[in-house]
Amino acid sequence: MQNIGDSNYLKQFAQRVRTLREAQGISQEKLAERAGLHRTYIGMVERLERNPSLVCIHKIANGLGVHITELF
């Protein structure tokens, strides 16, 4: 699988998701549950293996309890 992490904004987004998730002390699985996404999807986003849609970004923000702008 090709890594899509060549774009700086994707790297920033992935790092921010991981940082916020870890700061809350929750697992990828717990975030996925809160966001209504599959457990493996969160890991793939954090590893830059997926380019999330705006809908998924919104779900991740909701799962983290933050405004979408806090992810960028």
C-alpha positions as CSV (number, residue, x, y, z in Angstrom):
1,M,0.0,0.0,0.0
2,Q,1.4,3.4,-1.0
3,N,1.9,6.0,1.7
4,I,0.0,9.2,1.0
5,G,2.0,11.2,3.5
6,D,3.8,13.4,1.1
7,S,1.4,16.3,1.8
8,N,2.3,18.4,4.8
9,Y,-1.3,19.1,5.7
10,L,-2.1,15.3,5.9
11,K,1.0,14.9,8.1
12,Q,-0.1,17.7,10.4
13,F,-3.7,16.3,10.6
14,A,-2.5,12.8,11.4
15,Q,-0.1,14.0,14.1
16,R,-2.8,16.2,15.6
17,V,-5.3,13.3,15.7
18,R,-2.7,11.1,17.5
19,T,-1.6,13.9,19.9
20,L,-5.2,14.7,20.9
21,R,-6.2,11.0,21.2
22,E,-3.2,10.2,23.4
23,A,-3.7,13.4,25.5
24,Q,-7.2,12.1,26.3
25,G,-5.8,8.6,27.1
26,I,-8.0,6.8,24.6
27,S,-7.1,4.0,22.2
28,Q,-7.6,4.1,18.5
29,E,-10.4,1.6,19.1
30,K,-12.2,3.9,21.5
31,L,-11.8,6.9,19.2
32,A,-13.2,4.8,16.3
33,E,-16.2,3.8,18.5
34,R,-16.9,7.4,19.5
35,A,-16.5,8.6,15.9
36,G,-18.6,5.8,14.3
37,L,-15.6,4.6,12.2
38,H,-13.8,1.3,12.0
39,R,-11.0,0.7,14.4
40,T,-8.4,0.1,11.7
41,Y,-9.4,3.3,9.9
42,I,-8.1,5.5,12.7
43,G,-4.7,3.7,12.7
44,M,-4.5,4.1,8.9
45,V,-5.2,7.8,9.2
46,E,-2.6,8.2,11.8
47,R,0.0,6.3,9.7
48,L,-0.9,8.4,6.6
49,E,-2.3,5.4,4.8
50,R,-5.7,7.0,4.2
51,N,-6.7,10.4,3.0
52,P,-9.9,11.1,5.1
53,S,-12.9,12.7,3.6
54,L,-14.4,15.8,5.1
55,V,-17.2,13.7,6.6
56,C,-14.6,11.4,8.3
57,I,-12.6,14.4,9.5
58,H,-15.8,15.7,11.1
59,K,-16.5,12.4,12.7
60,I,-13.0,12.2,14.1
61,A,-13.3,15.7,15.5
62,N,-16.6,14.7,17.2
63,G,-15.0,11.6,18.5
64,L,-12.3,13.6,20.1
65,G,-14.8,16.2,21.4
66,V,-13.1,19.1,19.5
67,H,-14.0,21.6,16.8
68,I,-12.9,20.5,13.4
69,T,-10.5,23.5,13.2
70,E,-8.5,22.1,16.1
71,L,-7.3,19.2,13.9
72,F,-5.3,21.5,11.6
